[in-house]
Amino acid sequence: MGEIWATYTCPHCGESNEIPVDSGGAEDQTYVEDCQVCCKPNVLHIKVDFEAGVATAWAAADG
Ligand SMILES: [Zn+2]
């Protein structure tokens, strides 16, 4: 199984982040990850389509 990547836009700085998705995880994932650009925490919501091998991600600011 290949790697699945998702892209989200940081709500703090507006930059896009590309993140690897845990393909062994659940279809719906939520976790906190720091932005790679501004290092502020974002709550990420990931929706994985395992059949298509793609994932959709969106982020909300954590505080
Ligand atoms: Zn950012």
N, CA, C, O and the ligand as a Tripos MOL2 file, in Angstrom:
@<TRIPOS>MOLECULE
protein
  253   251    64     0     0
PROTEIN
NO_CHARGES

@<TRIPOS>ATOM
      1 N           0.8580   -1.2020    0.0000 N.3       1 MET1
      2 CA          0.0000    0.0000    0.0000 C.3       1 MET1
      3 C           0.8840    1.2390    0.0000 C.2       1 MET1
      4 O           1.8050    1.3480    0.8100 O.2       1 MET1
      5 N           0.6110    2.1620   -0.8960 N.am      2 GLY2
      6 CA          1.3990    3.3830   -0.9580 C.3       2 GLY2
      7 C           1.0260    4.3540    0.1360 C.2       2 GLY2
      8 O           0.0290    4.1970    0.8410 O.2       2 GLY2
      9 N           1.8520    5.3460    0.2450 N.am      3 GLU3
     10 CA          1.5670    6.3690    1.2430 C.3       3 GLU3
     11 C           0.4300    7.2690    0.7880 C.2       3 GLU3
     12 O           0.2680    7.5500   -0.4000 O.2       3 GLU3
     13 N          -0.3400    7.7060    1.7500 N.am      4 ILE4
     14 CA         -1.4220    8.6380    1.4780 C.3       4 ILE4
     15 C          -1.0290    9.9910    2.0580 C.2       4 ILE4
     16 O          -0.5960   10.0910    3.2060 O.2       4 ILE4
     17 N          -1.1880   11.0290    1.2390 N.am      5 TRP5
     18 CA         -0.8560   12.3710    1.6780 C.3       5 TRP5
     19 C          -2.0950   13.2480    1.6350 C.2       5 TRP5
     20 O          -2.9900   13.0570    0.8110 O.2       5 TRP5
     21 N          -2.1220   14.1920    2.5240 N.am      6 ALA6
     22 CA         -3.2140   15.1560    2.5460 C.3       6 ALA6
     23 C          -2.6280   16.5550    2.6770 C.2       6 ALA6
     24 O          -1.5240   16.7410    3.1900 O.2       6 ALA6
     25 N          -3.3810   17.5170    2.2090 N.am      7 THR7
     26 CA         -2.9540   18.9120    2.2900 C.3       7 THR7
     27 C          -4.0100   19.7210    3.0160 C.2       7 THR7
     28 O          -5.2060   19.5870    2.7550 O.2       7 THR7
     29 N          -3.5540   20.5620    3.9310 N.am      8 TYR8
     30 CA         -4.4920   21.4780    4.5760 C.3       8 TYR8
     31 C          -3.8940   22.8730    4.6200 C.2       8 TYR8
     32 O          -2.6790   23.0510    4.5330 O.2       8 TYR8
     33 N          -4.7570   23.8400    4.7540 N.am      9 THR9
     34 CA         -4.3130   25.2280    4.8660 C.3       9 THR9
     35 C          -4.3290   25.6400    6.3210 C.2       9 THR9
     36 O          -5.3470   25.5220    7.0030 O.2       9 THR9
     37 N          -3.2020   26.1210    6.7880 N.am     10 CYS10
     38 CA         -3.0930   26.5360    8.1830 C.3      10 CYS10
     39 C          -3.9850   27.7590    8.4220 C.2      10 CYS10
     40 O          -3.8730   28.7530    7.7040 O.2      10 CYS10
     41 N          -4.8760   27.6950    9.4340 N.am     11 PRO11
     42 CA         -5.7410   28.8460    9.7060 C.3      11 PRO11
     43 C          -4.9940   30.0070   10.3530 C.2      11 PRO11
     44 O          -5.5120   31.1220   10.4120 O.2      11 PRO11
     45 N          -3.7890   29.7550   10.8370 N.am     12 HIS12
     46 CA         -3.0100   30.8200   11.4640 C.3      12 HIS12
     47 C          -2.2810   31.6710   10.4230 C.2      12 HIS12
     48 O          -2.3680   32.8990   10.4460 O.2      12 HIS12
     49 N          -1.5660   31.0160    9.5170 N.am     13 CYS13
     50 CA         -0.7070   31.7510    8.5890 C.3      13 CYS13
     51 C          -1.1420   31.6230    7.1340 C.2      13 CYS13
     52 O          -0.6150   32.3230    6.2690 O.2      13 CYS13
     53 N          -2.0970   30.7380    6.8540 N.am     14 GLY14
     54 CA         -2.6060   30.6250    5.4940 C.3      14 GLY14
     55 C          -1.7390   29.8090    4.5510 C.2      14 GLY14
     56 O          -2.0460   29.7010    3.3640 O.2      14 GLY14
     57 N          -0.6550   29.2320    5.0680 N.am     15 GLU15
     58 CA          0.2160   28.4160    4.2280 C.3      15 GLU15
     59 C          -0.3310   26.9930    4.1650 C.2      15 GLU15
     60 O          -0.9930   26.5200    5.0890 O.2      15 GLU15
     61 N          -0.0340   26.3170    3.0410 N.am     16 SER16
     62 CA         -0.4880   24.9420    2.9350 C.3      16 SER16
     63 C           0.5610   23.9990    3.5010 C.2      16 SER16
     64 O           1.7640   24.2090    3.3470 O.2      16 SER16
     65 N           0.0740   22.9650    4.1530 N.am     17 ASN17
     66 CA          0.9240   21.9380    4.7390 C.3      17 ASN17
     67 C           0.5900   20.6030    4.0930 C.2      17 ASN17
     68 O          -0.5820   20.2660    3.9230 O.2      17 ASN17
     69 N           1.6170   19.8430    3.7340 N.am     18 GLU18
     70 CA          1.4110   18.5010    3.2090 C.3      18 GLU18
     71 C           1.8140   17.5130    4.2930 C.2      18 GLU18
     72 O           2.9220   17.5660    4.8260 O.2      18 GLU18
     73 N           0.9010   16.6200    4.6030 N.am     19 ILE19
     74 CA          1.1440   15.7240    5.7250 C.3      19 ILE19
     75 C           0.8940   14.2800    5.3040 C.2      19 ILE19
     76 O          -0.0200   14.0080    4.5260 O.2      19 ILE19
     77 N           1.7020   13.3550    5.8150 N.am     20 PRO20
     78 CA          1.4410   11.9420    5.5770 C.3      20 PRO20
     79 C           0.3160   11.4570    6.4770 C.2      20 PRO20
     80 O           0.2490   11.8190    7.6520 O.2      20 PRO20
     81 N          -0.5560   10.6460    5.9260 N.am     21 VAL21
     82 CA         -1.6960   10.1300    6.6770 C.3      21 VAL21
     83 C          -1.4090    8.6940    7.0900 C.2      21 VAL21
     84 O          -0.8600    7.9110    6.3140 O.2      21 VAL21
     85 N          -1.7810    8.3620    8.3000 N.am     22 ASP22
     86 CA         -1.6150    6.9980    8.7950 C.3      22 ASP22
     87 C          -2.5790    6.0740    8.0600 C.2      22 ASP22
     88 O          -3.7600    5.9930    8.4000 O.2      22 ASP22
     89 N          -2.0570    5.3710    7.0380 N.am     23 SER23
     90 CA         -2.9210    4.5370    6.2130 C.3      23 SER23
     91 C          -3.3750    3.2790    6.9440 C.2      23 SER23
     92 O          -4.2380    2.5540    6.4490 O.2      23 SER23
     93 N          -2.8080    3.0150    8.1070 N.am     24 GLY24
     94 CA         -3.2650    1.9000    8.9110 C.3      24 GLY24
     95 C          -4.2580    2.3380    9.9780 C.2      24 GLY24
     96 O          -4.6920    1.5460   10.8150 O.2      24 GLY24
     97 N          -4.6020    3.6070    9.9260 N.am     25 GLY25
     98 CA         -5.4840    4.1600   10.9390 C.3      25 GLY25
     99 C          -6.9390    4.1200   10.5200 C.2      25 GLY25
    100 O          -7.3340    3.3930    9.6080 O.2      25 GLY25
    101 N          -7.7030    4.9100   11.2050 N.am     26 ALA26
    102 CA         -9.1400    4.9300   10.9730 C.3      26 ALA26
    103 C          -9.4740    5.7880    9.7590 C.2      26 ALA26
    104 O          -8.6480    6.5630    9.2770 O.2      26 ALA26
    105 N         -10.7000    5.6310    9.2800 N.am     27 GLU27
    106 CA        -11.1560    6.4160    8.1360 C.3      27 GLU27
    107 C         -11.2830    7.8910    8.5040 C.2      27 GLU27
    108 O         -10.9950    8.7780    7.7000 O.2      27 GLU27
    109 N         -11.7160    8.1260    9.7220 N.am     28 ASP28
    110 CA        -11.8000    9.4940   10.2300 C.3      28 ASP28
    111 C         -10.7910    9.6620   11.3470 C.2      28 ASP28
    112 O         -10.7820    8.8990   12.3130 O.2      28 ASP28
    113 N          -9.9420   10.6680   11.2080 N.am     29 GLN29
    114 CA         -8.9120   10.8930   12.2160 C.3      29 GLN29
    115 C          -8.9340   12.3630   12.6260 C.2      29 GLN29
    116 O          -9.1440   13.2550   11.8050 O.2      29 GLN29
    117 N          -8.7130   12.5840   13.9050 N.am     30 THR30
    118 CA         -8.6010   13.9500   14.4160 C.3      30 THR30
    119 C          -7.4270   13.9930   15.3740 C.2      30 THR30
    120 O          -7.3470   13.1990   16.3110 O.2      30 THR30
    121 N          -6.5330   14.9100   15.1380 N.am     31 TYR31
    122 CA         -5.4120   15.0620   16.0510 C.3      31 TYR31
    123 C          -4.8300   16.4620   15.9140 C.2      31 TYR31
    124 O          -5.1280   17.1930   14.9700 O.2      31 TYR31
    125 N          -4.0000   16.8090   16.8750 N.am     32 VAL32
    126 CA         -3.3810   18.1360   16.8800 C.3      32 VAL32
    127 C          -1.9720   18.0250   16.3060 C.2      32 VAL32
    128 O          -1.1890   17.1600   16.7000 O.2      32 VAL32
    129 N          -1.6690   18.9170   15.3700 N.am     33 GLU33
    130 CA         -0.3250   18.9430   14.8000 C.3      33 GLU33
    131 C           0.0880   20.3950   14.6010 C.2      33 GLU33
    132 O          -0.7240   21.2390   14.2220 O.2      33 GLU33
    133 N           1.3550   20.6710   14.8600 N.am     34 ASP34
    134 CA          1.8520   22.0280   14.6770 C.3      34 ASP34
    135 C           2.0690   22.3120   13.1960 C.2      34 ASP34
    136 O           2.5190   21.4480   12.4440 O.2      34 ASP34
    137 N           1.7440   23.5300   12.7920 N.am     35 CYS35
    138 CA          1.9920   23.9600   11.4220 C.3      35 CYS35
    139 C           3.4900   23.8960   11.1300 C.2      35 CYS35
    140 O           4.3150   24.2690   11.9640 O.2      35 CYS35
    141 N           3.8270   23.4130    9.9260 N.am     36 GLN36
    142 CA          5.2350   23.3080    9.5530 C.3      36 GLN36
    143 C           5.8400   24.6710    9.2540 C.2      36 GLN36
    144 O           7.0620   24.8150    9.2150 O.2      36 GLN36
    145 N           4.9930   25.6710    9.0420 N.am     37 VAL37
    146 CA          5.4830   27.0030    8.6800 C.3      37 VAL37
    147 C           5.5560   27.9170    9.9030 C.2      37 VAL37
    148 O           6.6030   28.5020   10.1820 O.2      37 VAL37
    149 N           4.4350   28.0410   10.6390 N.am     38 CYS38
    150 CA          4.4040   28.9810   11.7520 C.3      38 CYS38
    151 C           4.4560   28.2830   13.1140 C.2      38 CYS38
    152 O           4.5260   28.9450   14.1490 O.2      38 CYS38
    153 N           4.4220   26.9540   13.1130 N.am     39 CYS39
    154 CA          4.5890   26.1460   14.3200 C.3      39 CYS39
    155 C           3.4590   26.3240   15.3490 C.2      39 CYS39
    156 O           3.6160   25.9610   16.5150 O.2      39 CYS39
    157 N           2.3350   26.8780   14.9150 N.am     40 LYS40
    158 CA          1.1990   26.9700   15.8260 C.3      40 LYS40
    159 C           0.3460   25.7100   15.7180 C.2      40 LYS40
    160 O           0.2670   25.1030   14.6500 O.2      40 LYS40
    161 N          -0.2940   25.3140   16.8240 N.am     41 PRO41
    162 CA         -1.0590   24.0640   16.8070 C.3      41 PRO41
    163 C          -2.3730   24.1840   16.0480 C.2      41 PRO41
    164 O          -3.1080   25.1620   16.1890 O.2      41 PRO41
    165 N          -2.6480   23.1720   15.2450 N.am     42 ASN42
    166 CA         -3.9100   23.0710   14.5200 C.3      42 ASN42
    167 C          -4.5770   21.7510   14.8690 C.2      42 ASN42
    168 O          -3.9140   20.7280   15.0380 O.2      42 ASN42
    169 N          -5.9000   21.7920   14.9740 N.am     43 VAL43
    170 CA         -6.6650   20.5540   15.1080 C.3      43 VAL43
    171 C          -6.9930   20.0810   13.7010 C.2      43 VAL43
    172 O          -7.7420   20.7330   12.9740 O.2      43 VAL43
    173 N          -6.4300   18.9530   13.3280 N.am     44 LEU44
    174 CA         -6.6320   18.4170   11.9890 C.3      44 LEU44
    175 C          -7.7430   17.3890   11.9870 C.2      44 LEU44
    176 O          -7.8330   16.5370   12.8710 O.2      44 LEU44
    177 N          -8.5790   17.4860   10.9850 N.am     45 HIS45
    178 CA         -9.6060   16.4850   10.7490 C.3      45 HIS45
    179 C          -9.2750   15.8290    9.4180 C.2      45 HIS45
    180 O          -9.1940   16.5060    8.3940 O.2      45 HIS45
    181 N          -9.0870   14.5300    9.4260 N.am     46 ILE46
    182 CA         -8.6920   13.7930    8.2320 C.3      46 ILE46
    183 C          -9.7890   12.7980    7.8710 C.2      46 ILE46
    184 O         -10.3070   12.0710    8.7190 O.2      46 ILE46
    185 N         -10.1220   12.7920    6.5960 N.am     47 LYS47
    186 CA        -11.0590   11.7990    6.0740 C.3      47 LYS47
    187 C         -10.3210   11.0080    5.0140 C.2      47 LYS47
    188 O          -9.9040   11.5650    3.9990 O.2      47 LYS47
    189 N         -10.1570    9.7200    5.2390 N.am     48 VAL48
    190 CA         -9.3650    8.8910    4.3400 C.3      48 VAL48
    191 C         -10.2760    8.0590    3.4510 C.2      48 VAL48
    192 O         -11.2020    7.4030    3.9300 O.2      48 VAL48
    193 N         -10.0020    8.0940    2.1460 N.am     49 ASP49
    194 CA        -10.6680    7.2100    1.2020 C.3      49 ASP49
    195 C          -9.6720    6.1230    0.8240 C.2      49 ASP49
    196 O          -8.8440    6.3080   -0.0680 O.2      49 ASP49
    197 N          -9.7610    4.9850    1.5130 N.am     50 PHE50
    198 CA         -8.7580    3.9410    1.3250 C.3      50 PHE50
    199 C          -8.8090    3.3410   -0.0720 C.2      50 PHE50
    200 O          -7.7670    2.9780   -0.6180 O.2      50 PHE50
    201 N          -9.9860    3.2290   -0.6580 N.am     51 GLU51
    202 CA        -10.0920    2.6310   -1.9900 C.3      51 GLU51
    203 C          -9.4190    3.5010   -3.0350 C.2      51 GLU51
    204 O          -8.7390    2.9980   -3.9290 O.2      51 GLU51
    205 N          -9.6110    4.8190   -2.9200 N.am     52 ALA52
    206 CA         -9.0230    5.7380   -3.8990 C.3      52 ALA52
    207 C          -7.5810    6.0950   -3.5330 C.2      52 ALA52
    208 O          -6.8300    6.5910   -4.3720 O.2      52 ALA52
    209 N          -7.1950    5.8410   -2.2730 N.am     53 GLY53
    210 CA         -5.8430    6.1700   -1.8570 C.3      53 GLY53
    211 C          -5.6120    7.6600   -1.6860 C.2      53 GLY53
    212 O          -4.5020    8.1580   -1.8750 O.2      53 GLY53
    213 N          -6.6670    8.3570   -1.3300 N.am     54 VAL54
    214 CA         -6.5520    9.7960   -1.1250 C.3      54 VAL54
    215 C          -7.1520   10.1640    0.2360 C.2      54 VAL54
    216 O          -7.9280    9.4090    0.8220 O.2      54 VAL54
    217 N          -6.7730   11.3250    0.7040 N.am     55 ALA55
    218 CA         -7.2920   11.7950    1.9790 C.3      55 ALA55
    219 C          -7.6020   13.2810    1.8770 C.2      55 ALA55
    220 O          -6.9160   14.0320    1.1830 O.2      55 ALA55
    221 N          -8.6370   13.6810    2.5740 N.am     56 THR56
    222 CA         -8.9990   15.0860    2.6400 C.3      56 THR56
    223 C          -8.7600   15.5670    4.0570 C.2      56 THR56
    224 O          -9.1330   14.9000    5.0220 O.2      56 THR56
    225 N          -8.1420   16.7170    4.1740 N.am     57 ALA57
    226 CA         -7.8400   17.2480    5.4960 C.3      57 ALA57
    227 C          -8.3060   18.6890    5.6060 C.2      57 ALA57
    228 O          -8.2470   19.4550    4.6440 O.2      57 ALA57
    229 N          -8.7680   19.0410    6.7940 N.am     58 TRP58
    230 CA         -9.0270   20.4510    7.0520 C.3      58 TRP58
    231 C          -8.6160   20.7300    8.4800 C.2      58 TRP58
    232 O          -8.5590   19.8250    9.3120 O.2      58 TRP58
    233 N          -8.3340   21.9780    8.7520 N.am     59 ALA59
    234 CA         -7.7450   22.3400   10.0320 C.3      59 ALA59
    235 C          -8.5380   23.4450   10.7040 C.2      59 ALA59
    236 O          -9.1210   24.3070   10.0480 O.2      59 ALA59
    237 N          -8.5450   23.4000   12.0230 N.am     60 ALA60
    238 CA         -9.1120   24.4740   12.8240 C.3      60 ALA60
    239 C          -8.0430   24.9170   13.8070 C.2      60 ALA60
    240 O          -7.2500   24.1070   14.2870 O.2      60 ALA60
    241 N          -8.0300   26.1890   14.0970 N.am     61 ALA61
    242 CA         -7.0440   26.6970   15.0480 C.3      61 ALA61
    243 C          -7.3140   26.1390   16.4400 C.2      61 ALA61
    244 O          -8.4620   26.0670   16.8780 O.2      61 ALA61
    245 N          -6.2610   25.7530   17.1190 N.am     62 ASP62
    246 CA         -6.3830   25.2140   18.4700 C.3      62 ASP62
    247 C          -6.1180   26.3460   19.4480 C.2      62 ASP62
    248 O          -4.9830   26.5700   19.8690 O.2      62 ASP62
    249 N          -7.1670   27.0470   19.7980 N.am     63 GLY63
    250 CA         -7.0550   28.1450   20.7500 C.3      63 GLY63
    251 C          -6.5190   29.4290   20.1480 C.2      63 GLY63
    252 O          -6.3790   30.4290   20.8520 O.2      63 GLY63
    253 ZN          0.8190   28.1430   10.0210 Zn       64 ZN64
@<TRIPOS>BOND
     1     1     2 1
     2     2     3 1
     3     3     4 2
     4     3     5 am
     5     5     6 1
     6     6     7 1
     7     7     8 2
     8     7     9 am
     9     9    10 1
    10    10    11 1
    11    11    12 2
    12    11    13 am
    13    13    14 1
    14    14    15 1
    15    15    16 2
    16    15    17 am
    17    17    18 1
    18    18    19 1
    19    19    20 2
    20    19    21 am
    21    21    22 1
    22    22    23 1
    23    23    24 2
    24    23    25 am
    25    25    26 1
    26    26    27 1
    27    27    28 2
    28    27    29 am
    29    29    30 1
    30    30    31 1
    31    31    32 2
    32    31    33 am
    33    33    34 1
    34    34    35 1
    35    35    36 2
    36    35    37 am
    37    37    38 1
    38    38    39 1
    39    39    40 2
    40    39    41 am
    41    41    42 1
    42    42    43 1
    43    43    44 2
    44    43    45 am
    45    45    46 1
    46    46    47 1
    47    47    48 2
    48    47    49 am
    49    49    50 1
    50    50    51 1
    51    51    52 2
    52    51    53 am
    53    53    54 1
    54    54    55 1
    55    55    56 2
    56    55    57 am
    57    57    58 1
    58    58    59 1
    59    59    60 2
    60    59    61 am
    61    61    62 1
    62    62    63 1
    63    63    64 2
    64    63    65 am
    65    65    66 1
    66    66    67 1
    67    67    68 2
    68    67    69 am
    69    69    70 1
    70    70    71 1
    71    71    72 2
    72    71    73 am
    73    73    74 1
    74    74    75 1
    75    75    76 2
    76    75    77 am
    77    77    78 1
    78    78    79 1
    79    79    80 2
    80    79    81 am
    81    81    82 1
    82    82    83 1
    83    83    84 2
    84    83    85 am
    85    85    86 1
    86    86    87 1
    87    87    88 2
    88    87    89 am
    89    89    90 1
    90    90    91 1
    91    91    92 2
    92    91    93 am
    93    93    94 1
    94    94    95 1
    95    95    96 2
    96    95    97 am
    97    97    98 1
    98    98    99 1
    99    99   100 2
   100    99   101 am
   101   101   102 1
   102   102   103 1
   103   103   104 2
   104   103   105 am
   105   105   106 1
   106   106   107 1
   107   107   108 2
   108   107   109 am
   109   109   110 1
   110   110   111 1
   111   111   112 2
   112   111   113 am
   113   113   114 1
   114   114   115 1
   115   115   116 2
   116   115   117 am
   117   117   118 1
   118   118   119 1
   119   119   120 2
   120   119   121 am
   121   121   122 1
   122   122   123 1
   123   123   124 2
   124   123   125 am
   125   125   126 1
   126   126   127 1
   127   127   128 2
   128   127   129 am
   129   129   130 1
   130   130   131 1
   131   131   132 2
   132   131   133 am
   133   133   134 1
   134   134   135 1
   135   135   136 2
   136   135   137 am
   137   137   138 1
   138   138   139 1
   139   139   140 2
   140   139   141 am
   141   141   142 1
   142   142   143 1
   143   143   144 2
   144   143   145 am
   145   145   146 1
   146   146   147 1
   147   147   148 2
   148   147   149 am
   149   149   150 1
   150   150   151 1
   151   151   152 2
   152   151   153 am
   153   153   154 1
   154   154   155 1
   155   155   156 2
   156   155   157 am
   157   157   158 1
   158   158   159 1
   159   159   160 2
   160   159   161 am
   161   161   162 1
   162   162   163 1
   163   163   164 2
   164   163   165 am
   165   165   166 1
   166   166   167 1
   167   167   168 2
   168   167   169 am
   169   169   170 1
   170   170   171 1
   171   171   172 2
   172   171   173 am
   173   173   174 1
   174   174   175 1
   175   175   176 2
   176   175   177 am
   177   177   178 1
   178   178   179 1
   179   179   180 2
   180   179   181 am
   181   181   182 1
   182   182   183 1
   183   183   184 2
   184   183   185 am
   185   185   186 1
   186   186   187 1
   187   187   188 2
   188   187   189 am
   189   189   190 1
   190   190   191 1
   191   191   192 2
   192   191   193 am
   193   193   194 1
   194   194   195 1
   195   195   196 2
   196   195   197 am
   197   197   198 1
   198   198   199 1
   199   199   200 2
   200   199   201 am
   201   201   202 1
   202   202   203 1
   203   203   204 2
   204   203   205 am
   205   205   206 1
   206   206   207 1
   207   207   208 2
   208   207   209 am
   209   209   210 1
   210   210   211 1
   211   211   212 2
   212   211   213 am
   213   213   214 1
   214   214   215 1
   215   215   216 2
   216   215   217 am
   217   217   218 1
   218   218   219 1
   219   219   220 2
   220   219   221 am
   221   221   222 1
   222   222   223 1
   223   223   224 2
   224   223   225 am
   225   225   226 1
   226   226   227 1
   227   227   228 2
   228   227   229 am
   229   229   230 1
   230   230   231 1
   231   231   232 2
   232   231   233 am
   233   233   234 1
   234   234   235 1
   235   235   236 2
   236   235   237 am
   237   237   238 1
   238   238   239 1
   239   239   240 2
   240   239   241 am
   241   241   242 1
   242   242   243 1
   243   243   244 2
   244   243   245 am
   245   245   246 1
   246   246   247 1
   247   247   248 2
   248   247   249 am
   249   249   250 1
   250   250   251 1
   251   251   252 2
@<TRIPOS>SUBSTRUCTURE
     1 MET1         2 RESIDUE 1 A MET
     2 GLY2         6 RESIDUE 1 A GLY
     3 GLU3        10 RESIDUE 1 A GLU
     4 ILE4        14 RESIDUE 1 A ILE
     5 TRP5        18 RESIDUE 1 A TRP
     6 ALA6        22 RESIDUE 1 A ALA
     7 THR7        26 RESIDUE 1 A THR
     8 TYR8        30 RESIDUE 1 A TYR
     9 THR9        34 RESIDUE 1 A THR
    10 CYS10       38 RESIDUE 1 A CYS
    11 PRO11       42 RESIDUE 1 A PRO
    12 HIS12       46 RESIDUE 1 A HIS
    13 CYS13       50 RESIDUE 1 A CYS
    14 GLY14       54 RESIDUE 1 A GLY
    15 GLU15       58 RESIDUE 1 A GLU
    16 SER16       62 RESIDUE 1 A SER
    17 ASN17       66 RESIDUE 1 A ASN
    18 GLU18       70 RESIDUE 1 A GLU
    19 ILE19       74 RESIDUE 1 A ILE
    20 PRO20       78 RESIDUE 1 A PRO
    21 VAL21       82 RESIDUE 1 A VAL
    22 ASP22       86 RESIDUE 1 A ASP
    23 SER23       90 RESIDUE 1 A SER
    24 GLY24       94 RESIDUE 1 A GLY
    25 GLY25       98 RESIDUE 1 A GLY
    26 ALA26      102 RESIDUE 1 A ALA
    27 GLU27      106 RESIDUE 1 A GLU
    28 ASP28      110 RESIDUE 1 A ASP
    29 GLN29      114 RESIDUE 1 A GLN
    30 THR30      118 RESIDUE 1 A THR
    31 TYR31      122 RESIDUE 1 A TYR
    32 VAL32      126 RESIDUE 1 A VAL
    33 GLU33      130 RESIDUE 1 A GLU
    34 ASP34      134 RESIDUE 1 A ASP
    35 CYS35      138 RESIDUE 1 A CYS
    36 GLN36      142 RESIDUE 1 A GLN
    37 VAL37      146 RESIDUE 1 A VAL
    38 CYS38      150 RESIDUE 1 A CYS
    39 CYS39      154 RESIDUE 1 A CYS
    40 LYS40      158 RESIDUE 1 A LYS
    41 PRO41      162 RESIDUE 1 A PRO
    42 ASN42      166 RESIDUE 1 A ASN
    43 VAL43      170 RESIDUE 1 A VAL
    44 LEU44      174 RESIDUE 1 A LEU
    45 HIS45      178 RESIDUE 1 A HIS
    46 ILE46      182 RESIDUE 1 A ILE
    47 LYS47      186 RESIDUE 1 A LYS
    48 VAL48      190 RESIDUE 1 A VAL
    49 ASP49      194 RESIDUE 1 A ASP
    50 PHE50      198 RESIDUE 1 A PHE
    51 GLU51      202 RESIDUE 1 A GLU
    52 ALA52      206 RESIDUE 1 A ALA
    53 GLY53      210 RESIDUE 1 A GLY
    54 VAL54      214 RESIDUE 1 A VAL
    55 ALA55      218 RESIDUE 1 A ALA
    56 THR56      222 RESIDUE 1 A THR
    57 ALA57      226 RESIDUE 1 A ALA
    58 TRP58      230 RESIDUE 1 A TRP
    59 ALA59      234 RESIDUE 1 A ALA
    60 ALA60      238 RESIDUE 1 A ALA
    61 ALA61      242 RESIDUE 1 A ALA
    62 ASP62      246 RESIDUE 1 A ASP
    63 GLY63      250 RESIDUE 1 A GLY
    64 ZN64       253 GROUP 0 **** ****
